[in-house]
Amino acid sequence: MIYARFVFPSLLDFAMKYEELTNLRAKMIPAARGVVLEVGIGSGLNLPFYSSSVTKLYALEPSPELLTKARTRSSRAPFPIEWLNTAAELIHLPDSSVDTVVVTWSLCSMHDPGAALGEMNRVLRPDGRLIFIEHGLSPDAGVQSWQNRLTPVWRRLAGGCHLNRKMDDLIRSAGFSIATLEAAYIPGPRPLTYTYAGTGTRT
Ligand SMILES: C[S@@+](CC[C@H](N)C(=O)[O-])C[C@H]1O[C@@H](n2cnc3c(N)ncnc32)[C@H](O)[C@@H]1O
């Protein structure tokens, strides 16, 4: 409990500032526009990369400790922010009410990523866009077997994080078409770094 509440949020904030992740944030996040829902905003590390095309941000985060960190980081945001302190499996927003959904390195930790993606699909306008950056299942059999072996231990240490989720399949199964996808390893240990970065639309 002490680890989950006091140690892990600071460790996570530190780890998620890794330069390679920041480069991906800088590449993907400026495409968000209009009313944006960020799912699992964590400590708010995407906030500096939102452009002036964002008119409002719904910031969803179930961890009160991470939400407090994100709030601190949000003081200079040039758009209004509404904080949603809930899990993504049930999003308290109306159907077709947001222009962009952003989810970065969060689907790996969700209890039910299929249900959460279904909710993201429901709240997205028909012409809206999903922007995602996630790590997950490698296409290489050797790496996959390590991902499967490590996940039961890793998820206990890393806030429920699964190393072996096939993110593109999960996203498609929830009713999205993938419009762009770059999937590759970023520098670092291979079981942790196979990264899916892309955009999707409602089918
Ligand atoms: C590795 S962190 C990533 C944080 C942030 N998205 C980033 O890019 O730095 C995983 C995040 O997923 C959140 N999370 C875990 N389960 C969730 C759920 N069911 N719904 C929404 N967010 C969840 C965690 O609280 C945490 O903020």
Ligand as a Chemical Component Dictionary entry (heavy atoms), coordinates in Angstrom:
data_LIG
# 
_chem_comp.id                   LIG 
_chem_comp.type                 NON-POLYMER 
_chem_comp.pdbx_formal_charge   0 
_chem_comp.three_letter_code    LIG 
# 
loop_
_chem_comp_atom.comp_id 
_chem_comp_atom.atom_id 
_chem_comp_atom.alt_atom_id 
_chem_comp_atom.type_symbol 
_chem_comp_atom.charge 
_chem_comp_atom.model_Cartn_x 
_chem_comp_atom.model_Cartn_y 
_chem_comp_atom.model_Cartn_z 
_chem_comp_atom.pdbx_ordinal 
LIG C1  C1  C 0  2.470  3.913 -17.295 1  
LIG S1  S1  S 1  1.293  5.054 -16.723 2  
LIG C2  C2  C 0  1.165  6.173 -18.095 3  
LIG C3  C3  C 0  0.733  7.528 -17.691 4  
LIG C4  C4  C 0  0.557  8.557 -18.814 5  
LIG N1  N1  N 0  -0.469 8.156 -19.747 6  
LIG C5  C5  C 0  1.841  8.845 -19.537 7  
LIG O1  O1  O 0  1.875  8.751 -20.779 8  
LIG O2  O2  O -1 2.829  9.210 -18.870 9  
LIG C6  C6  C 0  -0.229 4.121 -16.780 10 
LIG C7  C7  C 0  -1.435 4.940 -16.395 11 
LIG O3  O3  O 0  -2.636 4.178 -16.608 12 
LIG C8  C8  C 0  -3.508 4.494 -15.546 13 
LIG N2  N2  N 0  -4.544 3.447 -15.446 14 
LIG C9  C9  C 0  -4.432 2.218 -14.902 15 
LIG N3  N3  N 0  -5.610 1.584 -14.958 16 
LIG C10 C10 C 0  -6.484 2.434 -15.544 17 
LIG C11 C11 C 0  -7.869 2.353 -15.871 18 
LIG N4  N4  N 0  -8.586 1.253 -15.627 19 
LIG N5  N5  N 0  -8.436 3.426 -16.462 20 
LIG C12 C12 C 0  -7.720 4.535 -16.747 21 
LIG N6  N6  N 0  -6.401 4.663 -16.464 22 
LIG C13 C13 C 0  -5.791 3.616 -15.864 23 
LIG C14 C14 C 0  -2.595 4.581 -14.348 24 
LIG O4  O4  O 0  -3.208 5.166 -13.216 25 
LIG C15 C15 C 0  -1.460 5.394 -14.936 26 
LIG O5  O5  O 0  -1.726 6.755 -14.887 27 
# 
loop_
_chem_comp_bond.comp_id 
_chem_comp_bond.atom_id_1 
_chem_comp_bond.atom_id_2 
_chem_comp_bond.value_order 
_chem_comp_bond.pdbx_ordinal 
LIG C1  S1  SING 1  
LIG S1  C2  SING 2  
LIG S1  C6  SING 3  
LIG C2  C3  SING 4  
LIG C3  C4  SING 5  
LIG C4  N1  SING 6  
LIG C4  C5  SING 7  
LIG C5  O1  DOUB 8  
LIG C5  O2  SING 9  
LIG C6  C7  SING 10 
LIG C7  O3  SING 11 
LIG C7  C15 SING 12 
LIG O3  C8  SING 13 
LIG C8  N2  SING 14 
LIG C8  C14 SING 15 
LIG N2  C9  SING 16 
LIG N2  C13 SING 17 
LIG C9  N3  DOUB 18 
LIG N3  C10 SING 19 
LIG C10 C11 SING 20 
LIG C10 C13 DOUB 21 
LIG C11 N4  SING 22 
LIG C11 N5  DOUB 23 
LIG N5  C12 SING 24 
LIG C12 N6  DOUB 25 
LIG N6  C13 SING 26 
LIG C14 O4  SING 27 
LIG C14 C15 SING 28 
LIG C15 O5  SING 29 
# 
